[in-house]
Amino acid sequence: MFIEKADAQIAELIKREKQRQMEGLELIPSENYASPAVMEAMGSILTNKYSEGYPHKRYYGGNEFVDGVEDLARDRAKKLFGVSHANVQPYSGSPANQAIYFALVEPGDTVMGMHLLYGGHLTHGWKVNFSARYYRAVQYPTGQDGYLNYDAIAELADQEKPRLIYCGATAYPREFDFKRFAKIAESVGAYFAADISHVTGLIVAGVHASPFGVADVVMTTTHKTLRGPRGAMILCNGEPSEPLKKPPEKSKKYLPTLIDRAVFPGLQGGPHDHQTAAIAVALKEAMQPEFKVYGAQIVKNAKALAHTLLDHDFTLVTGGTDNHLLLVDLNNKNLSGGEAERALEHVGMYCNKNTIPFDPRKPFDPSGIRIGTPALTSRGMKESDMEKVGMWMADTLAHPADASVRERVRKEVKAFCQDFVIY
Ligand code: DSN
């Protein structure tokens, strides 16, 4: 590799990170392993190009081939998700959500999203985020049972009259009822945005309800269950308003133009063409029949892992999962989320501490951990493997300070991972 000569320190850190990824069990539900083809596109010479604008309407010359790349990415996204418009330029999920706010509402308008401490995302109205600093954010929690309470959400919307309602989460183990959200948004005249970043791969596989044709705007990152490069897309239907010279009025009719203008020139400069190419490759992969099998297996694995953990007396928020993730409530284990995350890290099992609904502890050291199966499933693991994963978790967390247990589990995990080589 060139980098070994050019920068031995970075080369060494990449090598060690690869080893960590290969020898450990990646349980963070938002992480995955991109294919070598996706990574090749991401590391390609396309990183050298500037191409502000959109295909065939650029502010720089020399974009003949970049236009081809972005056309392919957009066409594949439109076909895969059955929409008339796709913007593939957002640098990642947070900027993509920022573009949606910028496109649809005005500073000071009321927006509504799921509360971060109950599983929602920062950009859905958390108090320190732009979404609550520039907009008047109201947040809906889950019910006591950990499930979204749609009647309560409808009531809150009726009281607060938001102009934009977000559905989506980073730590919600159940399926979203997009149709119910659309009804709530319609009843108060709000735009409805679905942030499906976590579950896109499941939607493609047909094992999770789809927001397409239901939500006004859909945002997804491309690196989670979709298994592409880091990046994001905004998908919608409507007519482009061009050749209007002025920005169109904010209406559902002109969503494509509103979104495109919000992304560029509203928020971003030059798109990351290498990232666009990698997204195109990932979309082609997601269009293959094998991807549906993959998405379905993610859910089977998550359910199998849930069963094993329940058998070992773990408490799961909502009692289980419908999707790719589990939220483990550690209150009966005498451990905080941070302690559990660290104990698991010592044995090569990577997860993240997470708040649980109505968490009695502080957000920085909450009561839960969030685990998921997308990355393990990419390695080819099946339900019977999840039993082993669950047992190692149970063993480790039953003896978090026992060096001999730690040593044994670490060795077992490492040996097991050798059967699931991915790169
Ligand atoms: N950090 C992502 C996640 O882990 O869900 C969301 O941005």
Residues whose N, C-alpha, C, O or C-beta is under 5 A from the ligand:
A	BS01	DSN	S30 T170
